[in-house]
Amino acid sequence: MANLSPLNKSQHQALKVKVDPSYAHSANSHVTPISVFELPQVQAEYPIVFIKDAETGRFHLVALLGLKPQENLFHKKEGWNALYIPQHLTNFPFVLSSSVEQPNNFVVGIDLDSKTVSDSDGEALFTDTGEQTKYLVQVTENLARANSQLNATQLFINTMVDKSLLSSQSLTIKPINAKEFTVTGLYSIDEEAFKDLNDSDYQELKDKGFLAAIYSCLFSTQRIAKLISLSEN
């Protein structure tokens, strides 16, 4: 359970954050949220899928990190096993949040229980005079950029749902030295449904700038073989 606290220079002036190249906080996560703007980079490394919240029915756009729940095949103690790292992972242990009373007033928060946070080791957040360090300024800019992409990502997801382009997908994995198993609960863009779109719907996707995102999702299915290979090593 995260212990999130809004950053305050009077309370947190001594805090430091150690960069963790292995992103150990995600060691038990088999998916990570991604932005529609990340898809060209993500598709080169990870399968891109959609998952559905069982309670709300809402779809989420994610990169697949493992073939089983709580399995992250990219997390290695010596470092992350991919060239591109999704921004949701790199922004940890920081978050950008707002209150119900002031939904447009965002503040930077930090998970004080993260093992990367201490008073002795890592990048300082504030100077001796209480000013933000260059590191914290960059963190804030990264969080703001990720937050600005949320609406576009949700629009992309909603459009895929509205155009009936998402279909349930199950993967049957046959490891060399292990028992066959099936991965369920995933949704992907239905290539045949995409090909069968009428001219009006296709033009709408083009006008919204979603064609490249769709092709990224389709091309990323080739990365499933990479996951299988990682699971066997």
C-alpha positions in Angstrom: 0.0 0.0 0.0 1.5 3.3 -1.1 2.0 6.1 1.5 1.4 9.1 -0.7 2.1 12.6 0.6 2.0 15.9 -1.2 5.5 17.3 -1.5 6.2 20.1 0.9 9.6 21.8 1.1 9.2 22.4 4.9 8.5 18.8 5.6 10.5 17.1 2.8 13.5 19.4 2.3 15.9 16.6 3.2 14.3 13.9 1.1 16.3 12.2 -1.7 15.3 9.7 -4.3 17.6 7.1 -5.6 17.1 6.1 -9.3 16.4 2.4 -9.5 17.4 1.1 -13.0 15.6 -2.2 -12.3 12.2 -0.5 -11.4 11.8 -3.0 -8.6 8.4 -1.5 -7.6 7.0 -3.2 -10.7 8.5 -6.6 -10.1 5.1 -8.2 -9.4 3.2 -6.4 -12.2 2.5 -8.1 -15.4 1.0 -5.0 -17.1 1.7 -1.2 -16.9 -0.4 1.7 -18.1 0.7 3.5 -21.2 -0.2 6.6 -23.1 -1.4 6.7 -26.7 1.6 8.9 -27.4 4.0 6.2 -26.3 2.7 3.5 -28.7 5.4 3.9 -31.4 8.2 3.3 -28.8 6.2 0.7 -26.8 5.4 -1.5 -29.8 9.1 -2.1 -30.5 9.5 -3.8 -27.1 6.2 -4.9 -25.6 2.8 -6.4 -26.7 0.2 -3.7 -26.4 -3.2 -4.9 -25.1 -6.3 -3.6 -23.5 -7.7 -4.9 -20.2 -11.2 -4.5 -18.8 -12.0 -3.5 -15.2 -14.4 -6.2 -14.0 -16.2 -3.7 -11.7 -16.6 -0.7 -13.9 -16.3 -2.3 -17.4 -13.8 0.4 -18.3 -11.0 -0.5 -20.7 -7.3 0.5 -20.0 -4.4 0.6 -22.5 -1.4 -1.3 -21.2 1.9 -2.9 -22.1 2.2 -6.6 -21.3 5.2 -7.2 -19.1 4.5 -10.9 -18.3 2.5 -13.9 -19.3 1.1 -14.6 -15.8 -0.3 -12.4 -13.0 2.5 -10.9 -10.8 5.1 -11.9 -13.5 7.4 -9.2 -14.8 9.8 -10.6 -17.4 11.5 -7.2 -17.9 12.5 -6.6 -14.3 16.0 -7.8 -13.6 18.1 -6.9 -10.6 20.9 -5.6 -12.8 18.5 -3.3 -14.8 15.4 -3.2 -17.0 15.5 -5.7 -19.8 14.3 -3.3 -22.6 15.5 -0.1 -24.2 12.3 1.8 -23.8 10.7 2.1 -20.4 7.1 3.3 -20.1 6.7 6.6 -18.5 4.3 5.3 -15.8 7.3 3.3 -14.5 9.9 6.1 -14.8 7.7 8.6 -12.9 7.6 6.4 -9.8 7.7 7.2 -6.8 6.0 10.5 -7.8 2.4 11.1 -8.7 0.4 14.1 -9.8 -2.9 14.4 -8.0 -5.8 16.8 -7.2 -8.6 17.0 -4.7 -12.3 16.7 -5.2 -12.7 20.3 -4.1 -10.0 21.6 -6.5 -9.9 19.1 -9.4 -7.8 21.5 -11.6 -5.2 22.2 -8.9 -2.6 19.5 -9.3 0.2 18.8 -6.7 3.2 16.5 -6.9 3.0 13.7 -4.4 5.6 11.1 -3.4 5.3 7.5 -2.0 7.2 7.9 1.3 7.2 4.1 1.7 9.2 3.5 -1.5 12.6 2.0 -0.9 14.0 4.6 -3.3 13.2 7.4 -0.9 15.5 8.4 2.0 17.2 11.3 3.7 20.7 10.1 2.8 21.0 8.6 -0.7 20.0 9.8 -4.2 18.8 12.9 -6.0 17.9 15.8 -3.7 14.4 17.3 -4.2 15.1 20.7 -2.6 18.1 22.9 -2.2 19.4 24.1 1.2 17.4 27.3 0.6 14.2 25.3 -0.1 14.1 25.8 -3.9 13.3 22.9 -6.2 16.3 21.2 -7.6 16.7 20.6 -11.4 15.8 17.0 -10.7 12.5 17.8 -9.1 11.7 20.4 -11.8 12.2 17.6 -14.4 10.1 15.2 -12.5 7.3 17.8 -12.4 7.5 18.4 -16.1 7.4 14.6 -16.8 4.3 14.2 -14.6 2.6 17.2 -16.2 3.3 15.8 -19.7 1.9 12.4 -18.7 -1.2 14.0 -17.2 -1.8 16.0 -20.3 -1.9 12.8 -22.3 -4.6 11.2 -20.3 -7.6 12.6 -22.2 -6.2 11.7 -25.6 -5.5 8.2 -24.4 -9.0 7.8 -23.1 -10.4 9.2 -26.3 -8.4 6.5 -28.3 -9.7 3.8 -26.0 -13.3 5.0 -26.2 -13.1 5.3 -30.0 -11.8 1.7 -30.3 -14.8 0.5 -28.2 -17.3 2.7 -30.1 -16.1 1.3 -33.4 -16.3 -2.3 -32.1 -12.6 -2.7 -32.8 -11.7 -4.5 -29.6 -12.0 -8.3 -29.3 -11.2 -10.7 -26.5 -8.0 -12.6 -26.9 -6.6 -15.7 -25.3 -3.0 -16.8 -25.8 -2.1 -20.5 -25.6 1.6 -20.6 -24.5 3.6 -23.8 -25.0 6.9 -23.3 -23.2 9.7 -25.7 -24.1 10.4 -26.9 -20.6 7.1 -26.3 -18.9 3.4 -27.1 -19.0 1.2 -25.4 -21.6 -1.1 -22.6 -20.2 -3.5 -20.1 -21.5 -3.5 -16.3 -20.9 -6.9 -14.8 -20.7 -8.5 -11.4 -19.9 -6.8 -9.5 -22.7 -8.3 -7.5 -25.5 -6.7 -6.5 -28.7 -7.6 -4.6 -31.8 -9.4 -6.8 -34.2 -7.5 -6.6 -37.5 -10.4 -8.0 -39.6 -12.9 -5.5 -38.0 -10.4 -2.7 -38.8 -10.1 -3.8 -42.4 -13.9 -4.0 -42.7 -14.5 -0.4 -41.5 -16.6 1.7 -43.8 -15.0 4.8 -45.5 -16.7 7.2 -43.0 -15.4 5.4 -39.9 -11.9 5.0 -41.4 -11.8 8.7 -42.3 -12.8 9.5 -38.7 -10.0 7.5 -37.3 -7.6 9.2 -39.7 -8.9 12.7 -38.8 -8.3 11.9 -35.1 -4.8 10.8 -35.8 -5.4 7.3 -34.5 -4.2 5.2 -37.5 -0.6 5.1 -36.4 -1.7 4.1 -32.9 -3.8 1.3 -34.3 -1.0 0.0 -36.4 1.4 0.2 -33.4 -1.1 -2.0 -31.5 -1.3 -4.5 -34.3 2.4 -4.7 -35.0 3.1 -5.1 -31.2 1.6 -8.6 -31.3 4.9 -9.8 -32.7 6.5 -9.0 -29.3 4.5 -11.9 -27.7 7.2 -14.2 -29.0 9.7 -12.0 -27.1 7.8 -12.6 -23.9 7.8 -16.3 -24.4 11.5 -16.3 -25.1 12.1 -14.3 -21.9 10.0 -16.7 -19.9 12.1 -19.6 -21.0 15.4 -18.1 -20.1 
